[in-house]
Amino acid sequence: MVMKKELLDILACPKCKGDLTLTEKGDGLICKACRLRYPIRDDIPIMLIDEAEPIEPSKA
């Protein structure tokens, strides 16, 4: 299932409250400001800072 645009529009990074973008594979949400990736598991975005993964600058 692809994340609906309406949901993506209302979600914000829990750390900085910034915008999130969907990964190319659709398996996570990226905050470019924090350089964090929030995973999507079973079509549910896991919006916990402790669950976020740091991303490399080239992937942001």
PDBQT receptor file of N, H, CA, C and O in Angstrom, charges set to zero:
ATOM      1  N   MET A   1       0.849  -1.186   0.000  1.00  0.00    +0.000 N 
ATOM      2  CA  MET A   1       0.000   0.000   0.000  1.00  0.00    +0.000 C 
ATOM      3  C   MET A   1       0.885   1.236   0.000  1.00  0.00    +0.000 C 
ATOM      4  O   MET A   1       1.852   1.326   0.756  1.00  0.00    +0.000 OA
ATOM      5  N   VAL A   2       0.545   2.167  -0.843  1.00  0.00    +0.000 N 
ATOM      6  H   VAL A   2      -0.240   2.094  -1.458  1.00  0.00    +0.000 HD
ATOM      7  CA  VAL A   2       1.282   3.413  -0.929  1.00  0.00    +0.000 C 
ATOM      8  C   VAL A   2       0.661   4.420   0.034  1.00  0.00    +0.000 C 
ATOM      9  O   VAL A   2      -0.561   4.512   0.158  1.00  0.00    +0.000 OA
ATOM     10  N   MET A   3       1.521   5.166   0.709  1.00  0.00    +0.000 N 
ATOM     11  H   MET A   3       2.513   5.091   0.609  1.00  0.00    +0.000 HD
ATOM     12  CA  MET A   3       1.020   6.151   1.657  1.00  0.00    +0.000 C 
ATOM     13  C   MET A   3       0.232   7.228   0.907  1.00  0.00    +0.000 C 
ATOM     14  O   MET A   3       0.696   7.756  -0.103  1.00  0.00    +0.000 OA
ATOM     15  N   LYS A   4      -0.929   7.539   1.397  1.00  0.00    +0.000 N 
ATOM     16  H   LYS A   4      -1.306   7.110   2.218  1.00  0.00    +0.000 HD
ATOM     17  CA  LYS A   4      -1.778   8.531   0.753  1.00  0.00    +0.000 C 
ATOM     18  C   LYS A   4      -1.197   9.927   0.953  1.00  0.00    +0.000 C 
ATOM     19  O   LYS A   4      -0.655  10.247   2.011  1.00  0.00    +0.000 OA
ATOM     20  N   LYS A   5      -1.324  10.745  -0.080  1.00  0.00    +0.000 N 
ATOM     21  H   LYS A   5      -1.765  10.485  -0.940  1.00  0.00    +0.000 HD
ATOM     22  CA  LYS A   5      -0.795  12.112  -0.045  1.00  0.00    +0.000 C 
ATOM     23  C   LYS A   5      -1.407  12.910   1.099  1.00  0.00    +0.000 C 
ATOM     24  O   LYS A   5      -0.719  13.723   1.717  1.00  0.00    +0.000 OA
ATOM     25  N   GLU A   6      -2.674  12.694   1.390  1.00  0.00    +0.000 N 
ATOM     26  H   GLU A   6      -3.232  12.033   0.889  1.00  0.00    +0.000 HD
ATOM     27  CA  GLU A   6      -3.328  13.440   2.469  1.00  0.00    +0.000 C 
ATOM     28  C   GLU A   6      -2.659  13.158   3.817  1.00  0.00    +0.000 C 
ATOM     29  O   GLU A   6      -2.481  14.068   4.628  1.00  0.00    +0.000 OA
ATOM     30  N   LEU A   7      -2.292  11.898   4.052  1.00  0.00    +0.000 N 
ATOM     31  H   LEU A   7      -2.437  11.159   3.394  1.00  0.00    +0.000 HD
ATOM     32  CA  LEU A   7      -1.613  11.539   5.291  1.00  0.00    +0.000 C 
ATOM     33  C   LEU A   7      -0.215  12.130   5.324  1.00  0.00    +0.000 C 
ATOM     34  O   LEU A   7       0.215  12.660   6.348  1.00  0.00    +0.000 OA
ATOM     35  N   LEU A   8       0.486  12.043   4.220  1.00  0.00    +0.000 N 
ATOM     36  H   LEU A   8       0.136  11.613   3.387  1.00  0.00    +0.000 HD
ATOM     37  CA  LEU A   8       1.839  12.582   4.146  1.00  0.00    +0.000 C 
ATOM     38  C   LEU A   8       1.834  14.092   4.374  1.00  0.00    +0.000 C 
ATOM     39  O   LEU A   8       2.765  14.630   4.973  1.00  0.00    +0.000 OA
ATOM     40  N   ASP A   9       0.806  14.770   3.908  1.00  0.00    +0.000 N 
ATOM     41  H   ASP A   9       0.049  14.334   3.422  1.00  0.00    +0.000 HD
ATOM     42  CA  ASP A   9       0.711  16.224   4.080  1.00  0.00    +0.000 C 
ATOM     43  C   ASP A   9       0.536  16.642   5.535  1.00  0.00    +0.000 C 
ATOM     44  O   ASP A   9       0.954  17.739   5.908  1.00  0.00    +0.000 OA
ATOM     45  N   ILE A  10      -0.076  15.793   6.371  1.00  0.00    +0.000 N 
ATOM     46  H   ILE A  10      -0.416  14.903   6.068  1.00  0.00    +0.000 HD
ATOM     47  CA  ILE A  10      -0.309  16.198   7.760  1.00  0.00    +0.000 C 
ATOM     48  C   ILE A  10       0.755  15.679   8.724  1.00  0.00    +0.000 C 
ATOM     49  O   ILE A  10       0.836  16.146   9.860  1.00  0.00    +0.000 OA
ATOM     50  N   LEU A  11       1.573  14.720   8.286  1.00  0.00    +0.000 N 
ATOM     51  H   LEU A  11       1.507  14.341   7.363  1.00  0.00    +0.000 HD
ATOM     52  CA  LEU A  11       2.621  14.206   9.160  1.00  0.00    +0.000 C 
ATOM     53  C   LEU A  11       3.791  15.181   9.224  1.00  0.00    +0.000 C 
ATOM     54  O   LEU A  11       4.128  15.828   8.233  1.00  0.00    +0.000 OA
ATOM     55  N   ALA A  12       4.401  15.276  10.392  1.00  0.00    +0.000 N 
ATOM     56  H   ALA A  12       4.127  14.750  11.197  1.00  0.00    +0.000 HD
ATOM     57  CA  ALA A  12       5.577  16.121  10.587  1.00  0.00    +0.000 C 
ATOM     58  C   ALA A  12       6.595  15.350  11.407  1.00  0.00    +0.000 C 
ATOM     59  O   ALA A  12       6.251  14.433  12.152  1.00  0.00    +0.000 OA
ATOM     60  N   CYS A  13       7.832  15.731  11.261  1.00  0.00    +0.000 N 
ATOM     61  H   CYS A  13       8.112  16.476  10.656  1.00  0.00    +0.000 HD
ATOM     62  CA  CYS A  13       8.903  15.104  12.027  1.00  0.00    +0.000 C 
ATOM     63  C   CYS A  13       8.653  15.343  13.513  1.00  0.00    +0.000 C 
ATOM     64  O   CYS A  13       8.458  16.487  13.924  1.00  0.00    +0.000 OA
ATOM     65  N   PRO A  14       8.654  14.297  14.319  1.00  0.00    +0.000 N 
ATOM     66  CA  PRO A  14       8.403  14.477  15.751  1.00  0.00    +0.000 C 
ATOM     67  C   PRO A  14       9.529  15.226  16.469  1.00  0.00    +0.000 C 
ATOM     68  O   PRO A  14       9.324  15.758  17.560  1.00  0.00    +0.000 OA
ATOM     69  N   LYS A  15      10.701  15.267  15.866  1.00  0.00    +0.000 N 
ATOM     70  H   LYS A  15      10.867  14.835  14.980  1.00  0.00    +0.000 HD
ATOM     71  CA  LYS A  15      11.833  15.939  16.503  1.00  0.00    +0.000 C 
ATOM     72  C   LYS A  15      11.843  17.442  16.223  1.00  0.00    +0.000 C 
ATOM     73  O   LYS A  15      11.967  18.244  17.148  1.00  0.00    +0.000 OA
ATOM     74  N   CYS A  16      11.714  17.828  14.945  1.00  0.00    +0.000 N 
ATOM     75  H   CYS A  16      11.613  17.177  14.193  1.00  0.00    +0.000 HD
ATOM     76  CA  CYS A  16      11.823  19.249  14.588  1.00  0.00    +0.000 C 
ATOM     77  C   CYS A  16      10.528  19.852  14.041  1.00  0.00    +0.000 C 
ATOM     78  O   CYS A  16      10.458  21.052  13.779  1.00  0.00    +0.000 OA
ATOM     79  N   LYS A  17       9.510  19.014  13.872  1.00  0.00    +0.000 N 
ATOM     80  H   LYS A  17       9.568  18.039  14.084  1.00  0.00    +0.000 HD
ATOM     81  CA  LYS A  17       8.211  19.426  13.312  1.00  0.00    +0.000 C 
ATOM     82  C   LYS A  17       8.304  19.832  11.843  1.00  0.00    +0.000 C 
ATOM     83  O   LYS A  17       7.423  20.514  11.319  1.00  0.00    +0.000 OA
ATOM     84  N   GLY A  18       9.387  19.401  11.184  1.00  0.00    +0.000 N 
ATOM     85  H   GLY A  18      10.102  18.846  11.610  1.00  0.00    +0.000 HD
ATOM     86  CA  GLY A  18       9.588  19.719   9.775  1.00  0.00    +0.000 C 
ATOM     87  C   GLY A  18       8.850  18.768   8.850  1.00  0.00    +0.000 C 
ATOM     88  O   GLY A  18       8.210  17.812   9.288  1.00  0.00    +0.000 OA
ATOM     89  N   ASP A  19       8.956  19.055   7.555  1.00  0.00    +0.000 N 
ATOM     90  H   ASP A  19       9.475  19.832   7.199  1.00  0.00    +0.000 HD
ATOM     91  CA  ASP A  19       8.305  18.241   6.524  1.00  0.00    +0.000 C 
ATOM     92  C   ASP A  19       8.997  16.896   6.373  1.00  0.00    +0.000 C 
ATOM     93  O   ASP A  19      10.196  16.757   6.614  1.00  0.00    +0.000 OA
ATOM     94  N   LEU A  20       8.212  15.919   5.968  1.00  0.00    +0.000 N 
ATOM     95  H   LEU A  20       7.238  16.032   5.772  1.00  0.00    +0.000 HD
ATOM     96  CA  LEU A  20       8.709  14.571   5.709  1.00  0.00    +0.000 C 
ATOM     97  C   LEU A  20       8.463  14.221   4.255  1.00  0.00    +0.000 C 
ATOM     98  O   LEU A  20       7.479  14.653   3.656  1.00  0.00    +0.000 OA
ATOM     99  N   THR A  21       9.368  13.436   3.694  1.00  0.00    +0.000 N 
ATOM    100  H   THR A  21      10.168  13.085   4.181  1.00  0.00    +0.000 HD
ATOM    101  CA  THR A  21       9.184  12.939   2.338  1.00  0.00    +0.000 C 
ATOM    102  C   THR A  21       9.260  11.418   2.362  1.00  0.00    +0.000 C 
ATOM    103  O   THR A  21       9.962  10.833   3.188  1.00  0.00    +0.000 OA
ATOM    104  N   LEU A  22       8.544  10.798   1.465  1.00  0.00    +0.000 N 
ATOM    105  H   LEU A  22       7.975  11.273   0.794  1.00  0.00    +0.000 HD
ATOM    106  CA  LEU A  22       8.516   9.345   1.357  1.00  0.00    +0.000 C 
ATOM    107  C   LEU A  22       9.783   8.868   0.657  1.00  0.00    +0.000 C 
ATOM    108  O   LEU A  22      10.230   9.488  -0.308  1.00  0.00    +0.000 OA
ATOM    109  N   THR A  23      10.363   7.769   1.137  1.00  0.00    +0.000 N 
ATOM    110  H   THR A  23       9.999   7.265   1.921  1.00  0.00    +0.000 HD
ATOM    111  CA  THR A  23      11.535   7.198   0.472  1.00  0.00    +0.000 C 
ATOM    112  C   THR A  23      11.140   6.662  -0.896  1.00  0.00    +0.000 C 
ATOM    113  O   THR A  23       9.962   6.437  -1.173  1.00  0.00    +0.000 OA
ATOM    114  N   GLU A  24      12.133   6.463  -1.740  1.00  0.00    +0.000 N 
ATOM    115  H   GLU A  24      13.090   6.646  -1.515  1.00  0.00    +0.000 HD
ATOM    116  CA  GLU A  24      11.865   5.942  -3.083  1.00  0.00    +0.000 C 
ATOM    117  C   GLU A  24      11.170   4.586  -3.039  1.00  0.00    +0.000 C 
ATOM    118  O   GLU A  24      10.280   4.311  -3.844  1.00  0.00    +0.000 OA
ATOM    119  N   LYS A  25      11.576   3.745  -2.102  1.00  0.00    +0.000 N 
ATOM    120  H   LYS A  25      12.299   3.967  -1.448  1.00  0.00    +0.000 HD
ATOM    121  CA  LYS A  25      10.973   2.408  -1.970  1.00  0.00    +0.000 C 
ATOM    122  C   LYS A  25       9.620   2.450  -1.269  1.00  0.00    +0.000 C 
ATOM    123  O   LYS A  25       8.875   1.471  -1.308  1.00  0.00    +0.000 OA
ATOM    124  N   GLY A  26       9.293   3.574  -0.626  1.00  0.00    +0.000 N 
ATOM    125  H   GLY A  26       9.898   4.369  -0.594  1.00  0.00    +0.000 HD
ATOM    126  CA  GLY A  26       8.035   3.676   0.101  1.00  0.00    +0.000 C 
ATOM    127  C   GLY A  26       8.069   2.966   1.446  1.00  0.00    +0.000 C 
ATOM    128  O   GLY A  26       7.026   2.653   2.020  1.00  0.00    +0.000 OA
ATOM    129  N   ASP A  27       9.290   2.711   1.949  1.00  0.00    +0.000 N 
ATOM    130  H   ASP A  27      10.137   2.965   1.483  1.00  0.00    +0.000 HD
ATOM    131  CA  ASP A  27       9.403   1.985   3.214  1.00  0.00    +0.000 C 
ATOM    132  C   ASP A  27       9.800   2.874   4.391  1.00  0.00    +0.000 C 
ATOM    133  O   ASP A  27      10.124   2.373   5.468  1.00  0.00    +0.000 OA
ATOM    134  N   GLY A  28       9.776   4.180   4.188  1.00  0.00    +0.000 N 
ATOM    135  H   GLY A  28       9.513   4.586   3.313  1.00  0.00    +0.000 HD
ATOM    136  CA  GLY A  28      10.135   5.083   5.276  1.00  0.00    +0.000 C 
ATOM    137  C   GLY A  28       9.837   6.530   4.930  1.00  0.00    +0.000 C 
ATOM    138  O   GLY A  28       9.534   6.868   3.786  1.00  0.00    +0.000 OA
ATOM    139  N   LEU A  29       9.929   7.366   5.939  1.00  0.00    +0.000 N 
ATOM    140  H   LEU A  29      10.175   7.091   6.868  1.00  0.00    +0.000 HD
ATOM    141  CA  LEU A  29       9.740   8.800   5.793  1.00  0.00    +0.000 C 
ATOM    142  C   LEU A  29      11.038   9.490   6.192  1.00  0.00    +0.000 C 
ATOM    143  O   LEU A  29      11.650   9.137   7.200  1.00  0.00    +0.000 OA
ATOM    144  N   ILE A  30      11.453  10.467   5.405  1.00  0.00    +0.000 N 
ATOM    145  H   ILE A  30      10.956  10.754   4.586  1.00  0.00    +0.000 HD
ATOM    146  CA  ILE A  30      12.718  11.140   5.641  1.00  0.00    +0.000 C 
ATOM    147  C   ILE A  30      12.484  12.582   6.057  1.00  0.00    +0.000 C 
ATOM    148  O   ILE A  30      11.697  13.308   5.449  1.00  0.00    +0.000 OA
ATOM    149  N   CYS A  31      13.196  12.981   7.120  1.00  0.00    +0.000 N 
ATOM    150  H   CYS A  31      13.835  12.392   7.614  1.00  0.00    +0.000 HD
ATOM    151  CA  CYS A  31      13.261  14.382   7.514  1.00  0.00    +0.000 C 
ATOM    152  C   CYS A  31      14.634  14.877   7.080  1.00  0.00    +0.000 C 
ATOM    153  O   CYS A  31      15.653  14.452   7.624  1.00  0.00    +0.000 OA
ATOM    154  N   LYS A  32      14.660  15.769   6.106  1.00  0.00    +0.000 N 
ATOM    155  H   LYS A  32      13.832  16.114   5.663  1.00  0.00    +0.000 HD
ATOM    156  CA  LYS A  32      15.931  16.271   5.599  1.00  0.00    +0.000 C 
ATOM    157  C   LYS A  32      16.618  17.167   6.619  1.00  0.00    +0.000 C 
ATOM    158  O   LYS A  32      17.847  17.195   6.673  1.00  0.00    +0.000 OA
ATOM    159  N   ALA A  33      15.867  17.894   7.420  1.00  0.00    +0.000 N 
ATOM    160  H   ALA A  33      14.868  17.872   7.375  1.00  0.00    +0.000 HD
ATOM    161  CA  ALA A  33      16.452  18.797   8.418  1.00  0.00    +0.000 C 
ATOM    162  C   ALA A  33      17.201  18.023   9.497  1.00  0.00    +0.000 C 
ATOM    163  O   ALA A  33      18.317  18.392   9.861  1.00  0.00    +0.000 OA
ATOM    164  N   CYS A  34      16.605  16.968  10.003  1.00  0.00    +0.000 N 
ATOM    165  H   CYS A  34      15.698  16.668   9.706  1.00  0.00    +0.000 HD
ATOM    166  CA  CYS A  34      17.212  16.158  11.076  1.00  0.00    +0.000 C 
ATOM    167  C   CYS A  34      18.095  15.041  10.528  1.00  0.00    +0.000 C 
ATOM    168  O   CYS A  34      18.878  14.439  11.261  1.00  0.00    +0.000 OA
ATOM    169  N   ARG A  35      17.958  14.772   9.228  1.00  0.00    +0.000 N 
ATOM    170  H   ARG A  35      17.321  15.262   8.632  1.00  0.00    +0.000 HD
ATOM    171  CA  ARG A  35      18.646  13.652   8.581  1.00  0.00    +0.000 C 
ATOM    172  C   ARG A  35      18.319  12.339   9.276  1.00  0.00    +0.000 C 
ATOM    173  O   ARG A  35      19.197  11.555   9.636  1.00  0.00    +0.000 OA
ATOM    174  N   LEU A  36      17.004  12.130   9.452  1.00  0.00    +0.000 N 
ATOM    175  H   LEU A  36      16.290  12.767   9.160  1.00  0.00    +0.000 HD
ATOM    176  CA  LEU A  36      16.494  10.905  10.057  1.00  0.00    +0.000 C 
ATOM    177  C   LEU A  36      15.506  10.235   9.115  1.00  0.00    +0.000 C 
ATOM    178  O   LEU A  36      14.828  10.892   8.325  1.00  0.00    +0.000 OA
ATOM    179  N   ARG A  37      15.440   8.915   9.217  1.00  0.00    +0.000 N 
ATOM    180  H   ARG A  37      15.990   8.381   9.859  1.00  0.00    +0.000 HD
ATOM    181  CA  ARG A  37      14.474   8.119   8.453  1.00  0.00    +0.000 C 
ATOM    182  C   ARG A  37      13.588   7.387   9.445  1.00  0.00    +0.000 C 
ATOM    183  O   ARG A  37      14.065   6.621  10.283  1.00  0.00    +0.000 OA
ATOM    184  N   TYR A  38      12.285   7.638   9.334  1.00  0.00    +0.000 N 
ATOM    185  H   TYR A  38      11.897   8.261   8.654  1.00  0.00    +0.000 HD
ATOM    186  CA  TYR A  38      11.303   6.952  10.172  1.00  0.00    +0.000 C 
ATOM    187  C   TYR A  38      10.749   5.786   9.365  1.00  0.00    +0.000 C 
ATOM    188  O   TYR A  38      10.226   5.995   8.271  1.00  0.00    +0.000 OA
ATOM    189  N   PRO A  39      10.849   4.565   9.878  1.00  0.00    +0.000 N 
ATOM    190  CA  PRO A  39      10.410   3.399   9.104  1.00  0.00    +0.000 C 
ATOM    191  C   PRO A  39       8.884   3.316   8.989  1.00  0.00    +0.000 C 
ATOM    192  O   PRO A  39       8.146   3.854   9.814  1.00  0.00    +0.000 OA
ATOM    193  N   ILE A  40       8.445   2.630   7.948  1.00  0.00    +0.000 N 
ATOM    194  H   ILE A  40       9.045   2.193   7.277  1.00  0.00    +0.000 HD
ATOM    195  CA  ILE A  40       7.034   2.293   7.778  1.00  0.00    +0.000 C 
ATOM    196  C   ILE A  40       6.960   0.774   7.851  1.00  0.00    +0.000 C 
ATOM    197  O   ILE A  40       7.567   0.072   7.042  1.00  0.00    +0.000 OA
ATOM    198  N   ARG A  41       6.208   0.273   8.832  1.00  0.00    +0.000 N 
ATOM    199  H   ARG A  41       5.714   0.843   9.489  1.00  0.00    +0.000 HD
ATOM    200  CA  ARG A  41       6.059  -1.178   9.016  1.00  0.00    +0.000 C 
ATOM    201  C   ARG A  41       4.581  -1.547   8.933  1.00  0.00    +0.000 C 
ATOM    202  O   ARG A  41       3.744  -0.953   9.613  1.00  0.00    +0.000 OA
ATOM    203  N   ASP A  42       4.275  -2.513   8.113  1.00  0.00    +0.000 N 
ATOM    204  H   ASP A  42       4.955  -2.996   7.561  1.00  0.00    +0.000 HD
ATOM    205  CA  ASP A  42       2.885  -2.949   7.921  1.00  0.00    +0.000 C 
ATOM    206  C   ASP A  42       1.977  -1.764   7.599  1.00  0.00    +0.000 C 
ATOM    207  O   ASP A  42       0.868  -1.654   8.122  1.00  0.00    +0.000 OA
ATOM    208  N   ASP A  43       2.468  -0.876   6.727  1.00  0.00    +0.000 N 
ATOM    209  H   ASP A  43       3.369  -0.965   6.302  1.00  0.00    +0.000 HD
ATOM    210  CA  ASP A  43       1.741   0.315   6.267  1.00  0.00    +0.000 C 
ATOM    211  C   ASP A  43       1.495   1.346   7.362  1.00  0.00    +0.000 C 
ATOM    212  O   ASP A  43       0.637   2.215   7.208  1.00  0.00    +0.000 OA
ATOM    213  N   ILE A  44       2.238   1.261   8.472  1.00  0.00    +0.000 N 
ATOM    214  H   ILE A  44       2.935   0.555   8.597  1.00  0.00    +0.000 HD
ATOM    215  CA  ILE A  44       2.080   2.216   9.575  1.00  0.00    +0.000 C 
ATOM    216  C   ILE A  44       3.401   2.943   9.783  1.00  0.00    +0.000 C 
ATOM    217  O   ILE A  44       4.421   2.308  10.051  1.00  0.00    +0.000 OA
ATOM    218  N   PRO A  45       3.395   4.278   9.661  1.00  0.00    +0.000 N 
ATOM    219  CA  PRO A  45       4.627   5.012   9.927  1.00  0.00    +0.000 C 
ATOM    220  C   PRO A  45       4.955   4.988  11.425  1.00  0.00    +0.000 C 
ATOM    221  O   PRO A  45       4.104   5.282  12.264  1.00  0.00    +0.000 OA
ATOM    222  N   ILE A  46       6.189   4.637  11.739  1.00  0.00    +0.000 N 
ATOM    223  H   ILE A  46       6.880   4.398  11.057  1.00  0.00    +0.000 HD
ATOM    224  CA  ILE A  46       6.644   4.573  13.125  1.00  0.00    +0.000 C 
ATOM    225  C   ILE A  46       7.294   5.916  13.447  1.00  0.00    +0.000 C 
ATOM    226  O   ILE A  46       8.460   6.148  13.129  1.00  0.00    +0.000 OA
ATOM    227  N   MET A  47       6.528   6.790  14.077  1.00  0.00    +0.000 N 
ATOM    228  H   MET A  47       5.581   6.602  14.336  1.00  0.00    +0.000 HD
ATOM    229  CA  MET A  47       6.955   8.173  14.287  1.00  0.00    +0.000 C 
ATOM    230  C   MET A  47       7.549   8.382  15.679  1.00  0.00    +0.000 C 
ATOM    231  O   MET A  47       7.194   9.332  16.376  1.00  0.00    +0.000 OA
ATOM    232  N   LEU A  48       8.444   7.498  16.073  1.00  0.00    +0.000 N 
ATOM    233  H   LEU A  48       8.732   6.725  15.506  1.00  0.00    +0.000 HD
ATOM    234  CA  LEU A  48       9.122   7.596  17.357  1.00  0.00    +0.000 C 
ATOM    235  C   LEU A  48      10.579   7.969  17.104  1.00  0.00    +0.000 C 
ATOM    236  O   LEU A  48      11.252   7.342  16.287  1.00  0.00    +0.000 OA
ATOM    237  N   ILE A  49      11.062   8.988  17.803  1.00  0.00    +0.000 N 
ATOM    238  H   ILE A  49      10.515   9.498  18.467  1.00  0.00    +0.000 HD
ATOM    239  CA  ILE A  49      12.436   9.437  17.602  1.00  0.00    +0.000 C 
ATOM    240  C   ILE A  49      13.418   8.300  17.882  1.00  0.00    +0.000 C 
ATOM    241  O   ILE A  49      14.423   8.165  17.185  1.00  0.00    +0.000 OA
ATOM    242  N   ASP A  50      13.138   7.493  18.883  1.00  0.00    +0.000 N 
ATOM    243  H   ASP A  50      12.321   7.603  19.449  1.00  0.00    +0.000 HD
ATOM    244  CA  ASP A  50      14.022   6.376  19.233  1.00  0.00    +0.000 C 
ATOM    245  C   ASP A  50      14.082   5.307  18.137  1.00  0.00    +0.000 C 
ATOM    246  O   ASP A  50      15.055   4.556  18.062  1.00  0.00    +0.000 OA
ATOM    247  N   GLU A  51      13.068   5.233  17.301  1.00  0.00    +0.000 N 
ATOM    248  H   GLU A  51      12.278   5.843  17.362  1.00  0.00    +0.000 HD
ATOM    249  CA  GLU A  51      13.028   4.247  16.211  1.00  0.00    +0.000 C 
ATOM    250  C   GLU A  51      13.626   4.787  14.912  1.00  0.00    +0.000 C 
ATOM    251  O   GLU A  51      13.849   4.026  13.971  1.00  0.00    +0.000 OA
ATOM    252  N   ALA A  52      13.885   6.082  14.853  1.00  0.00    +0.000 N 
ATOM    253  H   ALA A  52      13.704   6.701  15.617  1.00  0.00    +0.000 HD
ATOM    254  CA  ALA A  52      14.414   6.699  13.637  1.00  0.00    +0.000 C 
ATOM    255  C   ALA A  52      15.854   6.276  13.411  1.00  0.00    +0.000 C 
ATOM    256  O   ALA A  52      16.612   6.026  14.348  1.00  0.00    +0.000 OA
ATOM    257  N   GLU A  53      16.208   6.204  12.113  1.00  0.00    +0.000 N 
ATOM    258  H   GLU A  53      15.592   6.407  11.352  1.00  0.00    +0.000 HD
ATOM    259  CA  GLU A  53      17.560   5.813  11.721  1.00  0.00    +0.000 C 
ATOM    260  C   GLU A  53      18.242   7.010  11.097  1.00  0.00    +0.000 C 
ATOM    261  O   GLU A  53      17.640   7.706  10.279  1.00  0.00    +0.000 OA
ATOM    262  N   PRO A  54      19.499   7.267  11.469  1.00  0.00    +0.000 N 
ATOM    263  CA  PRO A  54      20.227   8.364  10.809  1.00  0.00    +0.000 C 
ATOM    264  C   PRO A  54      20.475   8.015   9.336  1.00  0.00    +0.000 C 
ATOM    265  O   PRO A  54      20.697   6.855   8.988  1.00  0.00    +0.000 OA
ATOM    266  N   ILE A  55      20.433   9.021   8.500  1.00  0.00    +0.000 N 
ATOM    267  H   ILE A  55      20.253   9.963   8.782  1.00  0.00    +0.000 HD
ATOM    268  CA  ILE A  55      20.689   8.796   7.073  1.00  0.00    +0.000 C 
ATOM    269  C   ILE A  55      21.936   9.570   6.666  1.00  0.00    +0.000 C 
ATOM    270  O   ILE A  55      22.312  10.560   7.292  1.00  0.00    +0.000 OA
ATOM    271  N   GLU A  56      22.550   9.096   5.618  1.00  0.00    +0.000 N 
ATOM    272  H   GLU A  56      22.244   8.292   5.110  1.00  0.00    +0.000 HD
ATOM    273  CA  GLU A  56      23.732   9.757   5.077  1.00  0.00    +0.000 C 
ATOM    274  C   GLU A  56      23.312  11.029   4.348  1.00  0.00    +0.000 C 
ATOM    275  O   GLU A  56      22.230  11.076   3.763  1.00  0.00    +0.000 OA
ATOM    276  N   PRO A  57      24.149  12.055   4.378  1.00  0.00    +0.000 N 
ATOM    277  CA  PRO A  57      23.797  13.309   3.701  1.00  0.00    +0.000 C 
ATOM    278  C   PRO A  57      23.472  13.138   2.233  1.00  0.00    +0.000 C 
ATOM    279  O   PRO A  57      22.626  13.866   1.713  1.00  0.00    +0.000 OA
ATOM    280  N   SER A  58      24.109  12.207   1.546  1.00  0.00    +0.000 N 
ATOM    281  H   SER A  58      24.796  11.616   1.969  1.00  0.00    +0.000 HD
ATOM    282  CA  SER A  58      23.855  12.014   0.115  1.00  0.00    +0.000 C 
ATOM    283  C   SER A  58      22.484  11.419  -0.178  1.00  0.00    +0.000 C 
ATOM    284  O   SER A  58      21.988  11.540  -1.298  1.00  0.00    +0.000 OA
ATOM    285  N   LYS A  59      21.849  10.764   0.832  1.00  0.00    +0.000 N 
ATOM    286  H   LYS A  59      22.252  10.665   1.742  1.00  0.00    +0.000 HD
ATOM    287  CA  LYS A  59      20.535  10.160   0.632  1.00  0.00    +0.000 C 
ATOM    288  C   LYS A  59      19.404  11.091   1.019  1.00  0.00    +0.000 C 
ATOM    289  O   LYS A  59      18.244  10.779   0.747  1.00  0.00    +0.000 OA
ATOM    290  N   ALA A  60      19.692  12.210   1.635  1.00  0.00    +0.000 N 
ATOM    291  H   ALA A  60      20.633  12.464   1.855  1.00  0.00    +0.000 HD
ATOM    292  CA  ALA A  60      18.659  13.152   2.084  1.00  0.00    +0.000 C 
ATOM    293  C   ALA A  60      18.216  13.970   0.974  1.00  0.00    +0.000 C 
ATOM    294  O   ALA A  60      17.349  14.827   1.145  1.00  0.00    +0.000 OA
TER     295      ALA A  60
